[in-house]
Amino acid sequence: MAAKAAREMSNSFRDLTIALAICTVANPAAGTTPSTTVITTGEEQKAVEQHATDWERPDAGDFANVPDLVHTVLVQRGDPTPDPEELRRKAVRAMSQVLSEQSAKETPEAADKRQSTWLDHVRESRSFTGVIRDASWPDDKARQEGIDAGIRAMLPTGSWLLPQEQAEPIRRMMKAREQDPDKQSGAPASFELKRLEAGVIYLRIPTFEDATLGRRIVDALQKELAAGADGVLIDLRDNPGGQPEPANAVADVFLDHKTLQIMRFQDGRLLKIVSRPGASDVALAVLANRNTGSAAEMLAMALRDNDRGIVVGERTAGALFGKDGVDLPDGRMVLFRCEPTILSPSKANYTARGIPPNKLIDADPSAGNAVVQEGLRALRTAAVK
């Protein structure tokens, strides 16, 4: 694996999903059983080295216009594997529609003719430059709207064109992930661990966006468990996720050599993540709501699917995918939803639809303590069983 890709993906399990997703693959032969690779938590970087292929992000400065850049990225990534001609057609149709709306008297026939002319030009030149340069846009605003329409038309579901103010924090986050965890600036992500009542440990995790978080949570949690506990209540409400490595480290404490998640690639290959042997058998409940996403959902999913924890609250966000961004010359960013598909241990796909709770209750933190009390009731019931 190229050194650049290794640096970019170091210490980030989300980057593992990105790197694995961009492998160039073909559909397996009919009737062929897809191969399955099994790794245990803590061996993610080894899996990256074995499975990842390098993907050179295009430099925005190398492109005369943004649609060319986006088109190139989509074709290179194969995310999902696109038809280059269809991408061009979508962009041309969308840009032409914007120009058509600016021309009140234009007939559908004229719009069709213009689209055909534009598409022929893009096919021949393999670039949108001429279309953007030569089109009779009424003004610069209409021209920009046309370009943006073309970009959005090409983007797959779950990808976004972000304005500069939204792109900047993501750039900083990605840059921080490329650094050595011990050299990252800023305070480490916090979590709350306390005794809620006799025998019950309460663990609130606001985010998994810290490579050191898993180790710190596990050390603190195991210390409390060693002091004696009947149950643990894990609060993942409003946790937007982050890096799945810390989430998998927490799952390791409660799941004894169990599947945590399965990654399915476009060619049918499967990568199975399995917890390590040795786990606590205390009763377990998880609090989740509609803002529980990404790696936080993976933790809830692993516990629920293995019948190890009762999920109390609301259906989660369904954001079980990685994301990767490509900078645009004007300061904006195209944020891509990344394959592979993340499946639960039972191979259920909760992407977009979210993970359903075992006990449905309003889990908005502003709703008060009701969801915590419901979680405690679930723990008592599980302890009796």
C-alpha positions as CSV (number, residue, x, y, z in Angstrom):
1,M,0.0,0.0,0.0
2,A,1.3,3.4,-0.9
3,A,2.9,5.4,2.0
4,K,0.6,8.4,1.4
5,A,-2.6,6.3,1.8
6,A,-1.1,4.7,5.0
7,R,-0.4,8.2,6.5
8,E,-3.9,9.4,5.6
9,M,-5.6,6.4,7.1
10,S,-3.4,6.0,10.2
11,N,-5.3,5.7,13.5
12,S,-8.7,6.0,11.9
13,F,-11.0,3.1,11.4
14,R,-13.3,5.3,9.4
15,D,-10.4,5.8,7.0
16,L,-10.2,2.1,6.8
17,T,-13.7,2.0,5.4
18,I,-12.8,4.7,2.9
19,A,-9.6,3.0,1.8
20,L,-11.3,-0.3,1.3
21,A,-14.1,1.3,-0.6
22,I,-12.0,2.7,-3.3
23,C,-10.4,-0.6,-4.4
24,T,-11.2,-1.2,-8.1
25,V,-13.3,-4.4,-8.1
26,A,-15.3,-6.4,-10.5
27,N,-18.5,-8.3,-9.8
28,P,-17.9,-11.9,-8.7
29,A,-18.8,-14.8,-11.0
30,A,-22.3,-16.0,-10.6
31,G,-22.5,-18.6,-7.9
32,T,-19.2,-17.7,-6.3
33,T,-19.2,-17.4,-2.6
34,P,-17.8,-14.0,-1.6
35,S,-14.6,-14.1,0.4
36,T,-14.7,-13.1,4.1
37,T,-11.8,-11.6,6.0
38,V,-12.0,-11.6,9.8
39,I,-10.0,-9.3,12.0
40,T,-10.1,-8.6,15.7
41,T,-10.3,-5.2,17.2
42,G,-7.0,-3.5,17.4
43,E,-5.8,-5.0,14.1
44,E,-7.5,-2.4,11.8
45,Q,-4.2,-0.9,10.5
46,K,-3.0,-4.4,9.5
47,A,-6.2,-4.8,7.5
48,V,-5.6,-1.5,5.8
49,E,-2.2,-2.6,4.7
50,Q,-3.6,-5.9,3.4
51,H,-6.6,-4.6,1.5
52,A,-6.3,-1.0,0.7
53,T,-5.2,0.5,-2.6
54,D,-3.9,4.0,-3.0
55,W,-6.1,6.7,-4.3
56,E,-4.4,10.0,-5.3
57,R,-6.8,12.8,-4.5
58,P,-6.9,15.1,-7.5
59,D,-5.4,18.5,-6.9
60,A,-8.1,21.2,-7.5
61,G,-5.5,23.4,-9.0
62,D,-5.0,20.9,-11.9
63,F,-8.6,21.5,-13.1
64,A,-10.0,24.4,-15.1
65,N,-13.4,24.0,-13.5
66,V,-15.2,22.3,-10.7
67,P,-17.4,19.9,-12.7
68,D,-14.3,18.3,-14.2
69,L,-12.8,17.8,-10.8
70,V,-16.0,16.2,-9.4
71,H,-16.4,14.0,-12.4
72,T,-12.8,12.8,-12.1
73,V,-13.1,12.1,-8.4
74,L,-16.3,10.1,-8.9
75,V,-14.8,8.0,-11.8
76,Q,-11.6,7.4,-9.8
77,R,-13.3,6.4,-6.7
78,G,-15.9,4.1,-8.2
79,D,-18.2,5.1,-5.3
80,P,-20.4,3.5,-6.4
81,T,-18.8,2.6,-9.7
82,P,-20.3,5.2,-12.0
83,D,-20.8,5.3,-15.7
84,P,-18.7,8.3,-16.8
85,E,-21.1,9.0,-19.7
86,E,-24.1,9.0,-17.4
87,L,-22.3,11.5,-15.0
88,R,-21.7,13.8,-18.0
89,R,-25.4,13.5,-19.1
90,K,-26.7,14.3,-15.6
91,A,-24.5,17.4,-15.3
92,V,-25.3,18.7,-18.7
93,R,-29.1,18.2,-18.2
94,A,-29.0,20.0,-14.8
95,M,-26.9,22.9,-16.1
96,S,-29.1,23.3,-19.2
97,Q,-32.2,23.3,-17.0
98,V,-30.9,26.3,-15.0
99,L,-30.2,28.2,-18.3
100,S,-33.6,27.2,-19.6
101,E,-35.3,28.7,-16.5
102,Q,-33.4,31.9,-17.2
103,S,-34.8,32.0,-20.8
104,A,-38.6,32.3,-20.4
105,K,-39.4,32.0,-24.1
106,E,-37.2,29.0,-24.8
107,T,-39.1,25.9,-26.2
108,P,-38.5,22.4,-25.0
109,E,-37.1,21.6,-28.4
110,A,-34.5,24.3,-28.1
111,A,-33.5,23.1,-24.6
112,D,-33.1,19.5,-25.9
113,K,-31.0,20.8,-28.8
114,R,-28.7,22.7,-26.4
115,Q,-28.3,19.8,-24.1
116,S,-27.4,17.6,-27.1
117,T,-24.8,20.1,-28.3
118,W,-23.3,20.5,-24.8
119,L,-23.1,16.8,-24.3
120,D,-21.4,16.3,-27.7
121,H,-18.8,18.9,-26.7
122,V,-18.1,17.3,-23.3
123,R,-17.8,13.9,-25.0
124,E,-15.3,15.2,-27.5
125,S,-13.2,17.3,-25.2
126,R,-13.7,15.2,-22.0
127,S,-14.2,18.5,-20.2
128,F,-17.0,20.8,-19.2
129,T,-14.7,23.9,-19.7
130,G,-16.1,24.9,-23.1
131,V,-19.7,24.5,-22.0
132,I,-19.2,26.8,-19.0
133,R,-17.2,29.3,-21.0
134,D,-19.3,29.5,-24.1
135,A,-22.8,29.2,-22.7
136,S,-24.9,32.4,-22.8
137,W,-25.5,32.7,-19.1
138,P,-27.5,35.9,-18.3
139,D,-25.1,36.8,-15.5
140,D,-22.5,35.4,-13.1
141,K,-25.1,34.3,-10.6
142,A,-26.9,32.2,-13.2
143,R,-23.6,30.8,-14.3
144,Q,-22.7,29.7,-10.8
145,E,-26.2,28.2,-10.2
146,G,-25.7,26.2,-13.4
147,I,-22.3,24.9,-12.3
148,D,-23.6,24.0,-8.9
149,A,-26.6,22.2,-10.4
150,G,-24.3,20.2,-12.5
151,I,-22.2,19.2,-9.5
152,R,-25.2,18.2,-7.4
153,A,-26.6,16.1,-10.3
154,M,-23.5,14.0,-10.5
155,L,-23.2,13.4,-6.7
156,P,-24.4,10.0,-5.4
157,T,-27.0,9.8,-2.6
158,G,-25.4,10.8,0.7
159,S,-22.9,13.3,-0.8
160,W,-23.0,17.0,-0.2
161,L,-21.7,20.2,-1.7
162,L,-20.7,22.2,1.4
163,P,-20.2,25.9,1.6
164,Q,-16.8,27.2,2.9
165,E,-18.0,27.8,6.4
166,Q,-19.1,24.2,6.8
167,A,-16.1,22.8,5.0
168,E,-13.5,24.4,7.2
169,P,-14.2,22.4,10.4
170,I,-14.1,19.2,8.4
171,R,-10.8,20.1,6.9
172,R,-9.4,20.7,10.4
173,M,-10.8,17.4,11.6
174,M,-9.2,15.5,8.6
175,K,-5.9,17.2,9.1
176,A,-5.9,16.3,12.8
177,R,-6.5,12.7,12.0
178,E,-3.4,12.6,9.8
179,Q,-1.3,13.5,12.9
180,D,0.1,11.2,15.5
181,P,-2.5,10.8,18.2
182,D,0.0,11.8,20.8
183,K,0.8,15.0,18.9
184,Q,-2.8,16.1,18.2
185,S,-3.5,19.6,19.5
186,G,-6.5,20.4,21.8
187,A,-8.0,18.7,24.8
188,P,-8.8,15.0,24.5
189,A,-12.5,14.1,24.1
190,S,-14.2,13.8,27.4
191,F,-16.7,11.3,28.8
192,E,-18.7,10.9,32.0
193,L,-18.4,7.8,34.2
194,K,-20.1,7.6,37.6
195,R,-22.2,5.5,39.9
196,L,-25.8,6.3,39.2
197,E,-27.1,4.2,42.0
198,A,-25.9,1.2,44.0
199,G,-24.5,-1.4,41.5
200,V,-25.2,0.7,38.4
201,I,-22.4,2.4,36.4
202,Y,-23.5,5.3,34.1
203,L,-21.3,6.0,31.1
204,R,-22.0,9.0,28.9
205,I,-20.0,9.3,25.7
206,P,-20.6,12.5,23.8
207,T,-18.4,11.7,20.8
208,F,-16.0,9.1,19.4
209,E,-13.9,11.7,17.6
210,D,-10.6,11.0,19.4
211,A,-8.2,8.1,18.8
212,T,-7.2,7.9,22.5
213,L,-10.8,7.8,23.7
214,G,-11.3,4.1,23.6
215,R,-8.3,3.3,25.7
216,R,-9.3,5.9,28.3
217,I,-12.9,4.7,28.6
218,V,-12.0,1.1,28.8
219,D,-9.4,1.7,31.6
220,A,-11.9,3.7,33.6
221,L,-14.7,1.3,33.0
222,Q,-12.8,-1.8,33.9
223,K,-11.6,-0.1,37.1
224,E,-15.3,0.5,38.1
225,L,-16.3,-3.0,37.1
226,A,-13.6,-4.5,39.3
227,A,-15.1,-2.6,42.2
228,G,-18.3,-4.4,41.7
229,A,-21.4,-3.7,39.5
230,D,-24.7,-5.2,38.5
231,G,-25.2,-3.2,35.4
232,V,-23.9,-0.5,33.0
233,L,-26.0,2.2,31.4
234,I,-24.3,3.6,28.3
235,D,-25.7,7.0,27.2
236,L,-25.1,7.6,23.4
237,R,-27.8,10.3,23.0
238,D,-26.7,13.1,20.7
239,N,-23.4,11.3,20.0
240,P,-22.7,12.0,16.3
241,G,-20.1,9.2,16.1
242,G,-16.5,9.6,14.9
243,Q,-13.9,6.9,14.7
244,P,-15.2,3.4,15.2
245,E,-12.0,2.1,16.8
246,P,-13.0,3.7,20.2
247,A,-16.5,2.4,19.8
248,N,-15.2,-1.1,19.1
249,A,-12.9,-0.9,22.2
250,V,-16.0,-0.2,24.4
251,A,-17.9,-3.1,22.7
252,D,-14.9,-5.4,23.5
253,V,-15.6,-4.9,27.3
254,F,-19.0,-6.6,26.9
255,L,-18.9,-8.9,23.9
256,D,-16.8,-12.1,24.2
257,H,-15.4,-13.0,20.7
258,K,-18.5,-11.7,18.9
259,T,-19.0,-10.0,15.5
260,L,-19.2,-6.3,15.9
261,Q,-19.9,-5.2,12.3
262,I,-19.5,-6.5,8.8
263,M,-18.4,-4.5,5.8
264,R,-19.8,-5.5,2.4
265,F,-18.0,-4.3,-0.7
266,Q,-19.3,-3.8,-4.2
267,D,-17.8,-7.1,-5.4
268,G,-19.5,-9.1,-2.6
269,R,-16.4,-9.3,-0.4
270,L,-17.0,-9.1,3.4
271,L,-14.7,-7.8,6.2
272,K,-15.9,-9.0,9.6
273,I,-14.7,-7.2,12.8
274,V,-14.7,-9.5,15.8
275,S,-14.3,-8.6,19.5
276,R,-11.6,-10.2,21.6
277,P,-12.2,-13.0,24.2
278,G,-12.9,-12.1,27.8
279,A,-15.8,-9.8,28.6
280,S,-17.9,-8.6,31.5
281,D,-21.3,-10.3,31.9
282,V,-23.0,-7.4,33.8
283,A,-26.5,-6.3,32.6
284,L,-26.3,-3.7,29.9
285,A,-28.6,-1.0,28.5
286,V,-28.0,1.7,25.9
287,L,-29.7,5.1,25.6
288,A,-30.0,6.4,22.0
289,N,-31.9,9.0,20.0
290,R,-32.4,10.3,16.5
291,N,-29.0,12.1,16.8
292,T,-27.0,9.0,17.6
293,G,-25.0,8.4,14.5
294,S,-22.0,6.7,12.8
295,A,-19.6,5.0,15.2
296,A,-22.1,5.5,18.1
297,E,-24.7,3.5,16.1
298,M,-22.1,0.8,15.5
299,L,-21.7,0.3,19.2
300,A,-25.5,0.2,19.8
301,M,-25.9,-2.1,16.8
302,A,-23.2,-4.5,18.0
303,L,-24.7,-4.8,21.5
304,R,-28.3,-5.0,20.3
305,D,-27.7,-7.5,17.5
306,N,-25.8,-9.8,19.8
307,D,-28.6,-9.7,22.4
308,R,-26.1,-8.2,24.8
309,G,-27.8,-4.8,25.5
310,I,-31.3,-3.3,25.5
311,V,-31.5,-0.2,23.4
312,V,-33.8,2.4,25.0
313,G,-35.0,5.6,23.3
314,E,-35.5,6.5,19.7
315,R,-34.5,5.1,16.3
316,T,-31.0,6.2,15.5
317,A,-29.8,8.4,12.6
318,G,-28.9,5.7,10.1
319,A,-25.6,7.3,9.3
320,L,-23.7,4.1,9.1
321,F,-21.1,5.2,6.6
322,G,-17.8,6.9,6.3
323,K,-17.2,10.3,4.7
324,D,-14.3,11.8,2.7
325,G,-13.9,15.3,1.4
326,V,-12.4,16.8,-1.7
327,D,-11.5,20.5,-1.7
328,L,-12.9,22.8,-4.4
329,P,-10.9,25.7,-5.7
330,D,-13.4,28.3,-4.3
331,G,-13.0,27.1,-0.7
332,R,-16.0,24.8,-0.8
333,M,-15.9,21.0,-0.4
334,V,-17.6,18.0,-1.9
335,L,-18.2,15.5,1.0
336,F,-18.7,12.0,-0.2
337,R,-20.5,9.2,1.4
338,C,-18.1,6.3,1.4
339,E,-18.7,2.6,0.8
340,P,-18.5,-0.2,1.9
341,T,-22.0,-0.8,3.3
342,I,-21.8,-1.3,7.1
343,L,-23.9,-4.3,8.1
344,S,-24.9,-5.5,11.6
345,P,-23.6,-8.8,13.0
346,S,-26.7,-10.5,11.6
347,K,-26.1,-8.7,8.2
348,A,-29.0,-6.3,8.7
349,N,-28.5,-3.0,6.9
350,Y,-29.6,0.0,9.1
351,T,-28.1,2.7,6.8
352,A,-30.7,5.5,6.2
353,R,-33.4,3.7,8.3
354,G,-31.6,3.7,11.6
355,I,-31.4,1.1,14.5
356,P,-34.8,0.6,16.2
357,P,-34.8,0.6,20.0
358,N,-36.0,-2.3,22.0
359,K,-38.0,0.2,24.1
360,L,-39.3,3.3,22.3
361,I,-39.4,6.5,24.4
362,D,-38.8,10.2,23.8
363,A,-35.0,10.4,24.3
364,D,-34.4,14.1,23.8
365,P,-32.2,15.2,26.7
366,S,-34.5,18.2,27.1
367,A,-37.3,15.7,27.9
368,G,-35.9,15.2,31.4
369,N,-34.8,12.1,33.2
370,A,-37.5,9.7,31.9
371,V,-35.3,7.9,29.4
372,V,-32.6,7.3,32.1
373,Q,-35.3,5.9,34.5
374,E,-36.5,3.6,31.6
375,G,-32.9,2.5,31.1
376,L,-32.6,1.7,34.7
377,R,-35.8,-0.4,34.6
378,A,-34.4,-2.3,31.6
379,L,-31.2,-3.0,33.6
380,R,-33.2,-4.4,36.5
381,T,-35.3,-6.6,34.3
382,A,-32.1,-7.9,32.5
383,A,-30.4,-8.5,35.9
384,V,-33.4,-10.6,37.1
385,K,-33.2,-12.8,33.9
